Amino acid sequence: MKKDTTYLSFDEAKRKLENYCAYQDRCHSEVVNKMFLLGITPQIHDEIIVHLIEHSFLNEERFAKSFVRGKHRLSAWGRNRITTELKFRNINSRIIAIALAEIEDEEYYQTFDRISENKWNQLTDTDIQKKKQKFQAYLFRKGYAMSDIINKTQDLEIT
């Protein structure tokens, strides 16, 4: 299949990317990927990025904070998974630290307790070792610290 070689003008590209960024917060790498998909010439990439930043369409800190809030509250991700995903999107470590501060410790551990207890009660394995292994793997994939997972496993195993 032949790729469409028609290029957007600067104003058309700018308008499309303004709409793209206005729909939801985006990071730089998502915008660059979108420019590539739209067939925007590399000569105007930097100009468009500067325009989007100057007009507050593109803000990495705002994106990171929104990402952290959403992934923790809606997907119940832990700090490790969130950090990994933000690094994958080339977000600066300083910005990641600022964004992670959005999660209050109390809220973080309430979420951890809620999903831990739900998962423990869902597992029906009669072999306690298999149950513990599945439980710990689930929480580890969610991005919680292994020390917290082990402590929670011991607490739930006793009850």
FENMO-V205968 format. One record per run of one state. SS is the DSSP state (H for helix, E for strand, C for the rest). FROM is the first residue (numbers start at 1). TO is the last residue. Records with the same first field share a line. If there is no record, write none. Layout:
SS=FROM-TO + FROM-TO
This chain:
C=1-9 + 24-27 + 39-41 + 55-59 + 76-78 + 89-92 + 101-104 + 123-127 + 143-145 + 159-159
H=10-23 + 28-38 + 42-54 + 60-75 + 79-88 + 93-100 + 105-122 + 128-142 + 146-158
